[in-house]
Amino acid sequence: MDERGLGKQLQKARQAAGLTQQQLCHQANLSFSTLTKIERGAIKAPSIFTIQAIAEALDLSLDELIGANSPVRPRRQLQKTKSGASFIYFDLNGCLVHSYQAALIKLAADTGTPPDVVESVYWHHNDEVCRGTTSLSDFNAELAKKTGVSSVDWKDYYMEAVERVQEMYDVLTWAAEHYRVGLLTNTMPGFISTLRRAGSIPDVHYDAIIDSSEVGALKPEAKIYEIATERAGCRPEELMLIDDYRGNLIAASKLGWHVMWFDDARPQASAEAVRQALEPAD
């Protein structure tokens, strides 16, 4: 593939993901001028690391991005639920996976720090990291300082403790065959792609991934729902959010979305209720 063909392929993949050039630059940590030059074929041999960063930002493999098969996934004529939703957003923590509580307990035990101290540090800084206003490295430094150790890698603790919620894993996998689906989550930078590669969340095609650390907004703030609506390309009444936190659901409902509460204390019964709500209309 020559530079013009590559540039066109990357442009199509970006557009299929519903991203502007500025948004992709932010997610892939590229300069705007570099991306525009690649897309118009002005850079003859982009670095493989640059192409890999673009692929990861678009949630594509390298083969999908630059291989023989086009990465552009046409929107299928999918079904609607009986209530009229055709695009289903899933929450991540507490809905698709469990992790942070077990990770906090493990960190406290490893460092000999009282669990309440570790939790206090975590909750004091969690929103800032998930919003992208505090870096993960700064958060790690603060955890290390408060626990009296030389270094802490919170992402490692999280990933070692993570457990998939199998019932919802299965629901999402099924839903992706019938509807356009996406993730709408408050999460720290890089966690979604790592969970996906590890198989902790389904590696299906997500029509939109709204990562709080990338968009600079958290649920239940109105801004993140506005971004999610725009990325989905749907009217509010065509969207559904499945979440374990009622405050997030109330905010979405006020904007005209359909909502379903997932009760993580009763995963089997709750997942079945979600599945029933997602049954396609006749």
Backbone as CSV, one residue per row, in Angstrom:
resi,resn,N_x,N_y,N_z,CA_x,CA_y,CA_z,C_x,C_y,C_z
1,MET,0.847,-1.187,0.000,0.000,0.000,0.000,0.888,1.245,0.000
2,ASP,0.648,2.198,-0.960,1.442,3.411,-0.979,0.916,4.384,0.065
3,GLU,1.651,5.540,0.172,1.300,6.482,1.232,-0.101,7.065,1.072
4,ARG,-0.543,7.266,-0.186,-1.889,7.812,-0.390,-2.958,6.781,-0.013
5,GLY,-2.686,5.517,-0.366,-3.628,4.461,-0.003,-3.723,4.283,1.497
6,LEU,-2.572,4.340,2.166,-2.551,4.224,3.612,-3.310,5.381,4.247
7,GLY,-3.044,6.593,3.771,-3.722,7.756,4.323,-5.227,7.667,4.180
8,LYS,-5.672,7.196,3.008,-7.108,7.051,2.775,-7.705,5.989,3.684
9,GLN,-6.955,4.904,3.889,-7.418,3.830,4.767,-7.569,4.325,6.207
10,LEU,-6.601,5.093,6.672,-6.666,5.622,8.028,-7.822,6.609,8.174
11,GLN,-8.017,7.421,7.150,-9.115,8.394,7.195,-10.465,7.683,7.277
12,LYS,-10.641,6.641,6.474,-11.896,5.889,6.502,-12.125,5.246,7.865
13,ALA,-11.058,4.700,8.453,-11.182,4.071,9.767,-11.564,5.100,10.824
14,ARG,-10.952,6.273,10.755,-11.279,7.332,11.723,-12.739,7.755,11.576
15,GLN,-13.172,7.973,10.351,-14.547,8.399,10.113,-15.545,7.334,10.532
16,ALA,-15.190,6.059,10.304,-16.071,4.968,10.713,-16.226,4.913,12.228
17,ALA,-15.173,5.335,12.950,-15.228,5.374,14.410,-15.938,6.614,14.929
18,GLY,-16.301,7.519,14.024,-17.005,8.731,14.422,-16.130,9.752,15.113
19,LEU,-14.838,9.761,14.779,-13.902,10.673,15.431,-13.459,11.771,14.475
20,THR,-13.320,12.975,15.000,-12.686,14.041,14.242,-11.175,13.840,14.298
21,GLN,-10.456,14.580,13.465,-9.000,14.489,13.521,-8.479,14.910,14.887
22,GLN,-9.071,15.973,15.450,-8.626,16.433,16.764,-8.851,15.367,17.833
23,GLN,-9.993,14.687,17.775,-10.281,13.658,18.769,-9.315,12.483,18.655
24,LEU,-9.025,12.074,17.434,-8.091,10.966,17.251,-6.685,11.358,17.708
25,CYS,-6.285,12.583,17.413,-4.968,13.048,17.871,-4.857,12.963,19.381
26,HIS,-5.926,13.365,20.065,-5.917,13.330,21.529,-5.807,11.897,22.034
27,GLN,-6.584,10.985,21.441,-6.606,9.607,21.912,-5.322,8.859,21.583
28,ALA,-4.713,9.193,20.442,-3.492,8.499,20.024,-2.224,9.246,20.436
29,ASN,-2.388,10.393,21.092,-1.246,11.206,21.526,-0.365,11.605,20.339
30,LEU,-1.028,12.086,19.267,-0.327,12.552,18.071,-0.541,14.045,17.899
31,SER,0.369,14.684,17.199,0.141,16.083,16.851,-0.840,16.153,15.693
32,PHE,-1.582,17.250,15.637,-2.572,17.423,14.578,-1.899,17.434,13.205
33,SER,-0.761,18.088,13.114,-0.077,18.193,11.818,0.384,16.824,11.337
34,THR,0.834,15.963,12.251,1.274,14.617,11.853,0.120,13.824,11.267
35,LEU,-1.020,13.846,11.940,-2.159,13.064,11.457,-2.649,13.573,10.109
36,THR,-2.758,14.886,9.960,-3.263,15.420,8.685,-2.307,15.090,7.535
37,LYS,-1.015,15.111,7.812,-0.040,14.757,6.771,-0.138,13.289,6.392
38,ILE,-0.366,12.425,7.392,-0.513,10.996,7.095,-1.748,10.768,6.241
39,GLU,-2.861,11.398,6.619,-4.113,11.160,5.903,-4.065,11.666,4.459
40,ARG,-3.319,12.706,4.193,-3.255,13.191,2.810,-2.077,12.606,2.036
41,GLY,-1.326,11.703,2.687,-0.248,11.008,2.009,1.047,11.780,1.933
42,ALA,1.201,12.832,2.739,2.411,13.649,2.686,3.576,13.003,3.431
43,ILE,3.283,12.088,4.354,4.342,11.349,5.047,4.437,9.986,4.395
44,LYS,5.565,9.699,3.780,5.690,8.486,2.973,5.841,7.217,3.802
45,ALA,6.456,7.332,4.958,6.697,6.123,5.753,6.455,6.424,7.234
46,PRO,5.189,6.476,7.658,4.910,6.732,9.072,5.511,5.641,9.952
47,SER,5.954,6.010,11.125,6.510,5.049,12.067,5.477,3.988,12.406
48,ILE,5.939,2.732,12.569,5.036,1.659,12.973,4.430,1.950,14.327
49,PHE,5.181,2.672,15.180,4.654,3.022,16.495,3.502,4.019,16.362
50,THR,3.603,4.908,15.378,2.522,5.858,15.123,1.279,5.133,14.636
51,ILE,1.442,4.195,13.697,0.313,3.442,13.168,-0.316,2.587,14.263
52,GLN,0.522,2.004,15.116,0.005,1.189,16.225,-0.809,2.043,17.182
53,ALA,-0.328,3.267,17.454,-1.061,4.168,18.350,-2.424,4.527,17.761
54,ILE,-2.467,4.747,16.460,-3.736,5.056,15.795,-4.665,3.850,15.867
55,ALA,-4.120,2.657,15.611,-4.942,1.440,15.662,-5.544,1.253,17.047
56,GLU,-4.736,1.432,18.091,-5.238,1.253,19.451,-6.303,2.296,19.782
57,ALA,-6.109,3.522,19.332,-7.093,4.572,19.592,-8.418,4.285,18.905
58,LEU,-8.362,3.565,17.773,-9.566,3.223,17.019,-10.109,1.850,17.402
59,ASP,-9.450,1.203,18.388,-9.834,-0.143,18.814,-9.824,-1.121,17.645
60,LEU,-8.769,-1.049,16.834,-8.571,-1.952,15.710,-7.213,-2.637,15.845
61,SER,-7.101,-3.817,15.255,-5.784,-4.434,15.143,-5.053,-3.788,13.972
62,LEU,-3.741,-4.021,13.899,-2.988,-3.501,12.757,-3.500,-4.092,11.449
63,ASP,-3.852,-5.370,11.486,-4.369,-5.998,10.273,-5.659,-5.340,9.813
64,GLU,-6.522,-5.030,10.766,-7.782,-4.373,10.415,-7.533,-2.980,9.859
65,LEU,-6.523,-2.304,10.409,-6.288,-0.927,10.017,-5.596,-0.820,8.667
66,ILE,-4.590,-1.639,8.427,-3.815,-1.475,7.193,-3.772,-2.732,6.338
67,GLY,-4.478,-3.791,6.768,-4.458,-5.030,6.008,-5.353,-4.974,4.795
68,ALA,-5.508,-6.122,4.171,-6.290,-6.194,2.940,-7.757,-5.943,3.193
69,ASN,-8.234,-6.335,4.395,-9.638,-6.120,4.697,-9.855,-4.699,5.189
70,SER,-10.827,-4.038,4.661,-11.103,-2.662,5.056,-11.551,-2.609,6.501
71,PRO,-11.016,-1.646,7.279,-11.453,-1.532,8.665,-12.797,-0.851,8.799
72,VAL,-13.322,-0.335,7.707,-14.603,0.361,7.791,-15.714,-0.665,7.956
73,ARG,-16.395,-0.592,9.043,-17.477,-1.515,9.312,-18.805,-0.808,9.043
74,PRO,-19.492,-1.153,7.966,-20.738,-0.473,7.679,-21.775,-0.737,8.757
75,ARG,-22.585,0.269,9.016,-23.629,0.093,10.005,-24.684,-0.859,9.468
76,ARG,-24.936,-1.912,10.233,-25.931,-2.871,9.808,-27.331,-2.358,10.137
77,GLN,-28.298,-2.890,9.438,-29.678,-2.586,9.768,-30.056,-3.478,10.951
78,LEU,-29.862,-2.962,12.146,-30.070,-3.760,13.334,-31.466,-3.548,13.906
79,GLN,-31.741,-4.313,14.948,-33.076,-4.320,15.520,-33.245,-3.238,16.580
80,LYS,-34.484,-3.077,17.004,-34.816,-2.190,18.115,-35.458,-3.011,19.216
81,THR,-35.258,-2.550,20.447,-35.943,-3.185,21.560,-37.422,-2.806,21.507
82,LYS,-38.211,-3.439,22.313,-39.642,-3.148,22.343,-39.912,-1.718,22.800
83,SER,-38.954,-1.153,23.534,-39.123,0.232,23.981,-38.560,1.238,22.982
84,GLY,-37.918,0.745,21.904,-37.455,1.626,20.838,-35.972,1.934,20.828
85,ALA,-35.171,1.299,21.703,-33.724,1.538,21.725,-33.033,0.700,20.658
86,SER,-32.070,1.302,19.975,-31.295,0.575,18.967,-29.798,0.658,19.216
87,PHE,-29.381,1.481,20.168,-27.967,1.616,20.530,-27.868,1.432,22.037
88,ILE,-27.081,0.442,22.457,-27.008,0.090,23.870,-25.621,0.406,24.416
89,TYR,-25.565,1.294,25.404,-24.312,1.591,26.101,-24.229,0.765,27.381
90,PHE,-23.063,0.181,27.631,-22.816,-0.605,28.846,-21.789,0.117,29.715
91,ASP,-22.039,0.128,31.015,-21.052,0.594,31.981,-19.979,-0.487,32.135
92,LEU,-18.843,-0.114,32.713,-17.731,-1.051,32.863,-17.635,-1.563,34.300
93,ASN,-17.099,-0.763,35.211,-16.872,-1.207,36.587,-18.192,-1.385,37.335
94,GLY,-18.349,-2.570,37.908,-19.577,-2.872,38.623,-20.654,-3.456,37.742
95,CYS,-20.425,-3.426,36.452,-21.405,-3.955,35.499,-20.795,-5.094,34.676
96,LEU,-19.670,-4.828,34.033,-18.988,-5.853,33.246,-17.837,-6.509,34.010
97,VAL,-17.235,-5.777,34.946,-16.130,-6.335,35.736,-16.211,-5.864,37.182
98,HIS,-15.612,-6.665,38.054,-15.359,-6.287,39.442,-13.850,-6.232,39.626
99,SER,-13.348,-5.231,40.379,-11.909,-5.224,40.603,-11.467,-4.358,41.770
100,TYR,-11.889,-3.081,41.765,-11.151,-2.124,42.593,-11.179,-2.457,44.079
101,GLN,-12.268,-3.047,44.615,-12.310,-3.364,46.037,-11.259,-4.401,46.399
102,ALA,-11.183,-5.472,45.592,-10.176,-6.506,45.842,-8.767,-5.954,45.657
103,ALA,-8.603,-5.061,44.683,-7.285,-4.467,44.446,-6.860,-3.591,45.620
104,LEU,-7.795,-2.847,46.185,-7.489,-2.013,47.344,-7.087,-2.860,48.550
105,ILE,-7.795,-3.950,48.771,-7.479,-4.843,49.891,-6.084,-5.442,49.721
106,LYS,-5.768,-5.849,48.487,-4.449,-6.436,48.216,-3.343,-5.402,48.425
107,LEU,-3.560,-4.171,47.974,-2.564,-3.117,48.152,-2.341,-2.830,49.629
108,ALA,-3.415,-2.785,50.402,-3.298,-2.546,51.845,-2.499,-3.656,52.511
109,ALA,-2.787,-4.898,52.131,-2.079,-6.040,52.727,-0.598,-6.037,52.345
110,ASP,-0.300,-5.752,51.083,1.086,-5.776,50.613,1.937,-4.695,51.264
111,THR,1.334,-3.565,51.574,2.094,-2.431,52.109,1.965,-2.291,53.623
112,GLY,1.122,-3.130,54.245,0.916,-3.025,55.683,0.221,-1.739,56.087
113,THR,-0.595,-1.216,55.176,-1.306,0.035,55.414,-2.754,-0.258,55.789
114,PRO,-3.314,0.457,56.778,-4.722,0.228,57.112,-5.600,0.398,55.879
115,PRO,-6.546,-0.509,55.655,-7.399,-0.443,54.463,-8.131,0.883,54.305
116,ASP,-8.522,1.501,55.424,-9.253,2.762,55.319,-8.365,3.880,54.784
117,VAL,-7.063,3.800,55.070,-6.141,4.807,54.552,-6.001,4.667,53.037
118,VAL,-5.857,3.420,52.585,-5.730,3.167,51.147,-7.001,3.613,50.426
119,GLU,-8.155,3.256,50.960,-9.413,3.642,50.317,-9.577,5.155,50.290
120,SER,-9.166,5.819,51.336,-9.289,7.269,51.393,-8.483,7.933,50.284
121,VAL,-7.250,7.465,50.088,-6.414,8.019,49.018,-7.053,7.740,47.657
122,TYR,-7.527,6.510,47.482,-8.126,6.119,46.202,-9.318,7.004,45.865
123,TRP,-10.251,7.126,46.791,-11.462,7.882,46.482,-11.210,9.380,46.398
124,HIS,-10.171,9.846,47.054,-9.851,11.274,46.982,-9.381,11.659,45.587
125,HIS,-8.691,10.729,44.912,-8.082,11.060,43.624,-8.742,10.373,42.430
126,ASN,-9.613,9.417,42.670,-10.162,8.610,41.582,-10.832,9.446,40.494
127,ASP,-11.705,10.369,40.886,-12.405,11.179,39.887,-11.443,12.007,39.046
128,GLU,-10.394,12.530,39.671,-9.433,13.358,38.934,-8.702,12.540,37.875
129,VAL,-8.347,11.294,38.224,-7.656,10.439,37.259,-8.626,10.017,36.146
130,CYS,-9.847,9.658,36.530,-10.839,9.244,35.537,-11.246,10.398,34.619
131,ARG,-11.127,11.619,35.100,-11.438,12.777,34.268,-10.251,13.165,33.392
132,GLY,-9.074,12.665,33.731,-7.879,12.994,32.971,-7.171,14.242,33.441
133,THR,-7.580,14.793,34.593,-6.925,15.998,35.110,-5.739,15.660,36.009
134,THR,-5.657,14.415,36.461,-4.499,13.917,37.192,-3.999,12.673,36.464
135,SER,-2.698,12.583,36.243,-2.151,11.449,35.513,-2.116,10.208,36.399
136,LEU,-2.082,9.060,35.759,-1.990,7.807,36.500,-0.661,7.716,37.243
137,SER,0.391,8.266,36.665,1.698,8.233,37.339,1.683,9.086,38.599
138,ASP,0.997,10.229,38.557,0.885,11.058,39.753,0.051,10.356,40.821
139,PHE,-0.987,9.666,40.390,-1.812,8.895,41.318,-0.990,7.786,41.963
140,ASN,-0.186,7.097,41.171,0.682,6.058,41.715,1.649,6.627,42.750
141,ALA,2.182,7.808,42.451,3.124,8.448,43.382,2.438,8.779,44.703
142,GLU,1.194,9.219,44.625,0.453,9.552,45.844,0.146,8.291,46.649
143,LEU,-0.222,7.209,45.967,-0.453,5.943,46.662,0.825,5.463,47.354
144,ALA,1.956,5.568,46.646,3.224,5.138,47.229,3.572,5.967,48.460
145,LYS,3.329,7.265,48.361,3.635,8.164,49.484,2.806,7.810,50.713
146,LYS,1.518,7.590,50.521,0.620,7.327,51.640,0.799,5.931,52.224
147,THR,1.310,4.996,51.416,1.506,3.632,51.914,2.949,3.362,52.340
148,GLY,3.833,4.343,52.136,5.202,4.230,52.622,6.083,3.282,51.850
149,VAL,5.794,3.110,50.555,6.634,2.249,49.720,7.256,3.088,48.617
150,SER,8.239,2.500,47.932,8.962,3.276,46.927,8.130,3.515,45.665
151,SER,7.272,2.557,45.316,6.464,2.729,44.111,5.240,1.833,44.160
152,VAL,4.211,2.257,43.452,2.972,1.490,43.325,2.523,1.590,41.877
153,ASP,2.065,0.478,41.313,1.469,0.490,39.986,0.010,0.067,40.144
154,TRP,-0.877,1.065,40.241,-2.279,0.775,40.488,-2.889,-0.054,39.359
155,LYS,-2.485,0.197,38.135,-3.054,-0.558,37.017,-2.746,-2.041,37.166
156,ASP,-1.536,-2.387,37.624,-1.193,-3.788,37.837,-2.076,-4.410,38.910
157,TYR,-2.282,-3.692,40.001,-3.148,-4.197,41.068,-4.568,-4.412,40.544
158,TYR,-5.038,-3.446,39.771,-6.396,-3.533,39.219,-6.526,-4.751,38.314
159,MET,-5.590,-4.909,37.388,-5.693,-5.976,36.401,-5.516,-7.355,37.029
160,GLU,-4.708,-7.460,38.080,-4.535,-8.745,38.748,-5.794,-9.146,39.515
161,ALA,-6.550,-8.154,39.975,-7.738,-8.436,40.785,-9.016,-8.525,39.960
162,VAL,-8.980,-8.079,38.724,-10.214,-7.950,37.952,-10.879,-9.297,37.712
163,GLU,-12.182,-9.305,37.814,-12.986,-10.484,37.522,-14.112,-10.062,36.607
164,ARG,-14.291,-10.791,35.524,-15.410,-10.467,34.641,-16.727,-10.874,35.303
165,VAL,-17.757,-10.102,35.046,-19.105,-10.482,35.442,-19.646,-11.309,34.273
166,GLN,-19.533,-12.616,34.397,-19.799,-13.496,33.261,-21.204,-13.316,32.695
167,GLU,-22.166,-13.102,33.582,-23.549,-12.950,33.123,-23.697,-11.758,32.183
168,MET,-23.041,-10.647,32.519,-23.141,-9.460,31.675,-22.205,-9.558,30.474
169,TYR,-21.105,-10.261,30.616,-20.229,-10.543,29.475,-21.041,-11.235,28.384
170,ASP,-21.829,-12.205,28.799,-22.639,-12.954,27.840,-23.739,-12.083,27.232
171,VAL,-24.344,-11.222,28.047,-25.396,-10.336,27.538,-24.836,-9.373,26.501
172,LEU,-23.682,-8.776,26.788,-23.079,-7.840,25.842,-22.695,-8.542,24.543
173,THR,-22.113,-9.730,24.661,-21.740,-10.482,23.464,-22.968,-10.755,22.598
174,TRP,-24.060,-11.134,23.225,-25.317,-11.381,22.499,-25.866,-10.081,21.917
175,ALA,-25.853,-9.013,22.708,-26.417,-7.739,22.262,-25.697,-7.198,21.033
176,ALA,-24.374,-7.441,20.957,-23.595,-6.932,19.824,-24.008,-7.581,18.513
177,GLU,-24.692,-8.711,18.578,-25.167,-9.376,17.367,-26.483,-8.788,16.870
178,HIS,-27.152,-8.023,17.728,-28.484,-7.520,17.401,-28.573,-6.000,17.351
179,TYR,-27.690,-5.332,18.082,-27.764,-3.884,18.211,-26.386,-3.254,17.990
180,ARG,-26.379,-1.965,17.812,-25.128,-1.221,17.935,-24.858,-1.051,19.420
181,VAL,-23.624,-1.303,19.824,-23.291,-1.275,21.243,-22.082,-0.382,21.489
182,GLY,-21.974,0.083,22.729,-20.837,0.910,23.106,-20.555,0.790,24.586
183,LEU,-19.432,1.359,25.008,-19.072,1.455,26.419,-19.167,2.915,26.829
184,LEU,-19.736,3.151,27.979,-19.849,4.503,28.537,-19.443,4.396,29.991
185,THR,-18.209,4.812,30.304,-17.658,4.461,31.608,-16.741,5.525,32.183
186,ASN,-16.756,5.625,33.499,-15.763,6.395,34.232,-14.590,5.452,34.504
187,THR,-13.461,5.720,33.878,-12.329,4.803,34.007,-11.014,5.541,33.846
188,MET,-9.950,4.898,34.261,-8.624,5.499,34.176,-8.004,5.244,32.803
189,PRO,-7.023,6.050,32.406,-6.449,5.948,31.058,-5.868,4.575,30.745
190,GLY,-6.226,4.045,29.579,-5.652,2.809,29.096,-6.266,1.533,29.642
191,PHE,-7.215,1.649,30.574,-7.760,0.452,31.205,-8.655,-0.337,30.245
192,ILE,-9.438,0.348,29.408,-10.367,-0.359,28.528,-9.614,-1.261,27.552
193,SER,-8.604,-0.732,26.887,-7.878,-1.532,25.894,-7.182,-2.715,26.547
194,THR,-6.664,-2.535,27.766,-6.008,-3.641,28.463,-7.009,-4.718,28.857
195,LEU,-8.164,-4.318,29.351,-9.211,-5.278,29.705,-9.691,-6.046,28.480
196,ARG,-9.757,-5.353,27.378,-10.223,-5.993,26.146,-9.216,-7.025,25.654
197,ARG,-7.939,-6.660,25.671,-6.903,-7.602,25.237,-6.827,-8.822,26.156
198,ALA,-7.106,-8.602,27.448,-7.036,-9.696,28.420,-8.266,-10.591,28.377
199,GLY,-9.296,-10.189,27.638,-10.515,-10.986,27.568,-11.446,-10.775,28.734
200,SER,-11.201,-9.752,29.537,-12.063,-9.476,30.683,-13.391,-8.861,30.246
201,ILE,-13.375,-8.157,29.120,-14.608,-7.667,28.510,-14.650,-8.188,27.080
202,PRO,-15.831,-8.322,26.507,-15.923,-8.912,25.163,-15.146,-8.107,24.126
203,ASP,-14.467,-8.809,23.254,-13.736,-8.161,22.165,-14.631,-8.112,20.930
204,VAL,-15.785,-7.482,21.105,-16.721,-7.288,20.000,-16.433,-5.940,19.353
205,HIS,-17.129,-5.649,18.257,-17.000,-4.316,17.671,-17.866,-3.353,18.458
206,TYR,-17.231,-2.335,19.054,-17.953,-1.286,19.761,-18.136,-0.105,18.813
207,ASP,-19.371,0.280,18.614,-19.642,1.397,17.712,-19.224,2.731,18.323
208,ALA,-19.083,2.783,19.631,-18.573,3.981,20.309,-18.036,3.564,21.669
209,ILE,-16.909,4.127,22.041,-16.354,3.928,23.378,-16.148,5.302,23.996
210,ILE,-16.915,5.568,25.030,-16.833,6.858,25.712,-16.070,6.637,27.009
211,ASP,-14.795,6.974,26.966,-13.862,6.794,28.074,-13.727,8.148,28.761
212,SER,-14.112,8.221,30.030,-14.115,9.502,30.743,-12.754,10.178,30.722
213,SER,-11.676,9.389,30.813,-10.339,9.976,30.863,-9.942,10.602,29.534
214,GLU,-10.627,10.217,28.441,-10.336,10.777,27.128,-11.224,11.971,26.812
215,VAL,-12.469,11.945,27.278,-13.399,13.034,26.933,-13.429,14.125,27.989
216,GLY,-12.790,13.893,29.144,-12.704,14.921,30.171,-13.997,15.198,30.895
217,ALA,-14.852,14.200,31.011,-16.126,14.357,31.716,-16.499,13.029,32.350
218,LEU,-17.258,13.105,33.443,-17.648,11.913,34.192,-19.161,11.769,34.221
219,LYS,-19.638,10.537,34.253,-21.032,10.322,34.623,-21.170,10.707,36.092
220,PRO,-22.237,11.349,36.500,-23.474,11.645,35.773,-23.543,13.064,35.188
221,GLU,-22.410,13.651,34.802,-22.431,15.000,34.225,-23.082,14.979,32.847
222,ALA,-23.815,16.023,32.544,-24.547,16.082,31.263,-23.601,16.010,30.070
223,LYS,-22.392,16.572,30.208,-21.470,16.638,29.075,-21.147,15.263,28.509
224,ILE,-20.936,14.275,29.372,-20.522,12.961,28.873,-21.660,12.282,28.115
225,TYR,-22.906,12.540,28.521,-24.048,11.971,27.801,-24.236,12.670,26.453
226,GLU,-23.939,13.946,26.416,-24.020,14.672,25.146,-22.997,14.122,24.152
227,ILE,-21.784,13.859,24.645,-20.743,13.278,23.791,-21.167,11.890,23.314
228,ALA,-21.723,11.102,24.237,-22.151,9.744,23.892,-23.267,9.764,22.853
229,THR,-24.174,10.717,22.973,-25.264,10.836,22.005,-24.718,11.185,20.627
230,GLU,-23.778,12.127,20.602,-23.183,12.550,19.332,-22.414,11.404,18.685
231,ARG,-21.626,10.673,19.470,-20.827,9.579,18.919,-21.717,8.444,18.412
232,ALA,-22.845,8.233,19.062,-23.746,7.165,18.634,-24.487,7.533,17.364
233,GLY,-24.657,8.827,17.120,-25.391,9.268,15.943,-26.863,8.939,16.024
234,CYS,-27.400,8.939,17.244,-28.803,8.581,17.466,-29.525,9.706,18.211
235,ARG,-30.832,9.634,18.158,-31.640,10.505,19.011,-31.641,9.927,20.421
236,PRO,-31.822,10.748,21.444,-31.798,10.233,22.823,-32.749,9.062,23.057
237,GLU,-33.925,9.108,22.439,-34.909,8.049,22.662,-34.515,6.723,22.013
238,GLU,-33.434,6.724,21.234,-32.938,5.487,20.631,-31.788,4.871,21.434
239,LEU,-31.407,5.526,22.520,-30.273,5.083,23.324,-30.731,4.415,24.608
240,MET,-29.955,3.429,25.050,-30.182,2.797,26.352,-28.859,2.697,27.094
241,LEU,-28.890,2.973,28.390,-27.716,2.810,29.248,-27.994,1.726,30.270
242,ILE,-27.049,0.802,30.389,-27.097,-0.227,31.428,-25.966,0.072,32.397
243,ASP,-26.310,0.305,33.666,-25.331,0.800,34.635,-25.708,0.285,36.013
244,ASP,-24.712,0.177,36.903,-24.989,-0.286,38.259,-25.229,0.861,39.231
245,TYR,-25.006,2.110,38.788,-25.161,3.259,39.676,-26.399,4.047,39.280
246,ARG,-27.341,4.164,40.186,-28.628,4.763,39.856,-28.510,6.236,39.489
247,GLY,-27.554,6.920,40.095,-27.369,8.325,39.752,-27.041,8.521,38.282
248,ASN,-26.241,7.600,37.725,-25.918,7.675,36.293,-27.141,7.418,35.436
249,LEU,-27.989,6.505,35.892,-29.200,6.174,35.150,-30.205,7.322,35.190
250,ILE,-30.328,7.947,36.340,-31.260,9.074,36.462,-30.857,10.205,35.525
251,ALA,-29.550,10.492,35.468,-29.068,11.559,34.587,-29.371,11.245,33.131
252,ALA,-29.170,9.982,32.726,-29.457,9.586,31.347,-30.949,9.650,31.061
253,SER,-31.746,9.212,32.021,-33.198,9.211,31.840,-33.740,10.622,31.656
254,LYS,-33.174,11.571,32.380,-33.620,12.964,32.260,-33.356,13.526,30.873
255,LEU,-32.382,12.932,30.165,-32.062,13.381,28.809,-32.855,12.620,27.750
256,GLY,-33.726,11.724,28.188,-34.581,11.006,27.252,-34.111,9.615,26.897
257,TRP,-33.026,9.130,27.542,-32.519,7.795,27.270,-33.390,6.745,27.963
258,HIS,-33.366,5.527,27.422,-33.873,4.366,28.145,-32.772,3.905,29.100
259,VAL,-33.146,3.357,30.231,-32.133,2.928,31.203,-32.531,1.587,31.811
260,MET,-31.509,0.831,32.207,-31.694,-0.422,32.942,-30.643,-0.493,34.038
261,TRP,-31.107,-0.777,35.250,-30.203,-0.900,36.393,-29.682,-2.330,36.486
262,PHE,-28.351,-2.460,36.596,-27.752,-3.759,36.858,-27.386,-3.825,38.331
263,ASP,-27.946,-4.790,39.035,-27.703,-4.987,40.460,-26.560,-5.978,40.614
264,ASP,-25.361,-5.473,40.932,-24.204,-6.360,40.998,-24.253,-7.311,42.190
265,ALA,-25.187,-7.103,43.124,-25.355,-8.033,44.232,-26.171,-9.252,43.810
266,ARG,-26.875,-9.134,42.683,-27.692,-10.229,42.157,-27.427,-10.353,40.659
267,PRO,-26.209,-10.732,40.281,-25.821,-10.663,38.870,-26.652,-11.544,37.944
268,GLN,-26.988,-12.747,38.373,-27.702,-13.649,37.477,-29.112,-13.138,37.191
269,ALA,-29.850,-12.797,38.236,-31.217,-12.314,38.052,-31.226,-10.970,37.336
270,SER,-30.257,-10.124,37.671,-30.218,-8.793,37.071,-29.853,-8.867,35.594
271,ALA,-28.896,-9.738,35.258,-28.522,-9.894,33.856,-29.682,-10.451,33.039
272,GLU,-30.458,-11.325,33.641,-31.623,-11.863,32.946,-32.655,-10.774,32.686
273,ALA,-32.820,-9.862,33.658,-33.744,-8.747,33.467,-33.265,-7.833,32.341
274,VAL,-31.959,-7.596,32.281,-31.390,-6.793,31.193,-31.631,-7.482,29.859
275,ARG,-31.388,-8.779,29.824,-31.577,-9.548,28.582,-33.038,-9.442,28.105
276,GLN,-33.965,-9.519,29.016,-35.378,-9.415,28.655,-35.702,-8.028,28.096
277,ALA,-35.087,-6.996,28.704,-35.325,-5.626,28.210,-34.759,-5.436,26.824
278,LEU,-33.753,-6.233,26.473,-33.110,-6.105,25.169,-33.714,-7.032,24.109
279,GLU,-34.737,-7.754,24.451,-35.381,-8.603,23.445,-35.876,-7.737,22.302
280,PRO,-35.530,-8.092,21.064,-35.941,-7.277,19.910,-37.466,-7.216,19.763
281,ALA,-37.920,-6.087,19.260,-39.335,-5.942,18.976,-39.715,-6.892,17.843
282,ASP,-40.944,-7.329,17.845,-41.412,-8.229,16.794,-41.495,-7.499,15.461
